[in-house]
Amino acid sequence: MAKSNNTIIHWFRWPLPYRITLIVLLIILVFGEIISIVEPNEFPTTFDGIWWALVTVSTVGFGDYVPRTYLGKGIGIIMILVGASFVTAYFATISAAAIKRQNSYVAGDVAFTGKNHVVIIGWNAKANEMIESLHLVKPHKQIVLIDDSLKGAPLIENVHFVRGNPSIDQTLQKANIIAADAAIITADQHKNEHDADMNSILVLLTLKGVNPNLYCVIEILTEQQANNASRAGADEIIKSYKLTSHFMMSSYLAKNGLSQIYSELNPANGNLFQVLPVADKLVGKTFKDASHELLESESILIGIKREEDTKLNPPLSYKISAQDSLIVFTH
């Protein structure tokens, strides 16, 4: 009795579509075998009987095989009464499962199973712009968007939406953060600057706790929290308060439509900032000589990064060492 109960429990643990599919297949096979035995002249082989059972319960009814005897017709009636209900239930279950899956996807409840994807934290105009740029630069790159304010997924190609608090492990696990390539944390537009930075740093700590090797870019709105973001393990800190103020002041000083030039800095337009290691042939050369050589490959040398010190447009006589990195503007 215990073994029988275990079998029943195991059966009911199967997903409903699997159970209905198995029952339908069993009905087709059993009645196909029975009809081939009862009417061997009309159904010479078991396969002919199975074909008739399948066509009959699916309500297609080609009429190429038809039982002739009363017993055969009675078997057909029983099969229709039993089988048609299960076939209807089968298609209804499949349809309901598909609709439920779609609704779960839109609601952000479906876990992402891909790898080497980019995770963007927070939905706002900046996130939308980043997604559009990444689609142009890397059209096949998968993106996972995590946000707890959206009611439904923004239906954008190659963007998988996960609804939830990004400072909770379960949310990050649904985004498959272990297999992610990088994470970009945008400031929460619904909070004041201080609270937004504190929330971003909390998310950063959670990300690094789950995946210490994850490359993390974080947006910081206040000077006071920049050091805390660094201590929390940020690989790159975008101080938007500085970037915005510098761009605005430069536009004011230029007074000649400088803001239109900023759009060309978008990677989607084919122009990229890159930090590259120094090639052996450039070691010991001046900034001027290195600039001339890089121009041959359509790259503009704009600065040198030496450890934590960054120099943009250094003196032309500046000597480049093997430990330096080159900051270039390239296609």
Residue, then its C-alpha position, 0 to 999 in steps of 0.5 A: m500500500a505504501k508503494s502504491n501511495n508513493t506511485i500516486i504521489h509521484w504521478f501527481r507531482w508531474p506537471l499537468p501537461y505531461r500527465i494529460t499528454l501521457i493519458v492521450l498517448l495511452i488512449i490512442l495506443v490502447f484503442g488503436e491496438i483494440i480496433s486492429i484486433v476487433e476489425p482486422n479486415e478494416f485495420p490490417t496493422t496496429f499502426d492503421g488502428i493507431w492512425w485511426a485513433l489519432v485522427t478520431v480523437s483529434t476530431v479531424g476525421f479523414g474517413d480513410y479507416v472506418p469501423r464496420t461492425y457494431l463492436g468496432k463502432g461501439i469501441g469508437i464511441i467509447m474512445i471519442l467520449v473518453g479521448a476527446s475530453f482529454v484532447t480538449a483538456y490537453f490543448a486547453t492546458i497547453s494554451a493556459a501554460a503558454i499564456k501564463r508563461q507570457n504573463s510571467y515574462v511580462a511581469g518579470d517573474v521568469a528567471f534568466t538562464g543565459k550567460n555573458h549578459v549585461v545587467i542594468i539596475g534601474w529603469n530610467a531615461k539613462a537605462n533606455e539610452m544605454i540599451e539602445s546604444l548597446h543594441l547598435v554596438k553589440p546587437h546580439k548582446q543579451i541584457v537583463l533589466i532589474d527594476d522594482s518600480l515597473k509594473g510590466a516589462p518594457l518590450i525591447e528586443n534582447v532585454h529580459f526583465v526581472r522585477g524585484n529589489p536588486s539588493i536581495d539575493q533572490t532577485l539577483q539569482k533570477a538575473n543569473i548574476i553569477a554568469a553575467d559579464a557586467a552590471i551597471i547601476t543607475a541612480d534611483q530617480h525616485k529618491n533624493e541624491h543622498d538616499a539614491d547613492m546609499n541605495s546604489i552602494l547597497v546594491l553594489l555590495t549585494l552584487k559583489g557579495v553574490n559574484p565578487n568577480l563581476y565588473c560593476v559600473i556605478e553612478i554616484l550623485t554626490e561627492q560624499q559617497a564616491n569613496n564609499a562606492s570605491r570601498a564597496g568594490a566598484d570597478e568604475i564610478i561615474k560621478s554624474y554630478k561632475l560630468t554634467s557640470h563639466f559639460m554644461m560649463s564647457s557648453y557655456l564657455a564655447k557658446n557654439g553648439l558644443s552640446q551637439i558634439y557630445s552626441e558623437l561620443n555615443p558608442a552607437n555612432g561608432n566612436l569609442f573611448q578605450v584604455l589600451p596597454v602600451a605597445d612595445k614600439l611606443v615605450g620610451k616615445t614622447f606623447k607627440d610621436a605616439s600620437h602620430e603613430l596612432l593616427e595611422s590607425e585612425s586612433i586619436l591619443i588624448g591622454i595617458k593613465r599612469e596607475e591612479d593618475t590620469k593626464l589628458n593632453p599632457p605635454l608633447s614631450y611627455k615620455i611613455s613608459a611600459q606601465d602606462s595605459l593609453i587613452v584613445f578615441t577610436h572607431 
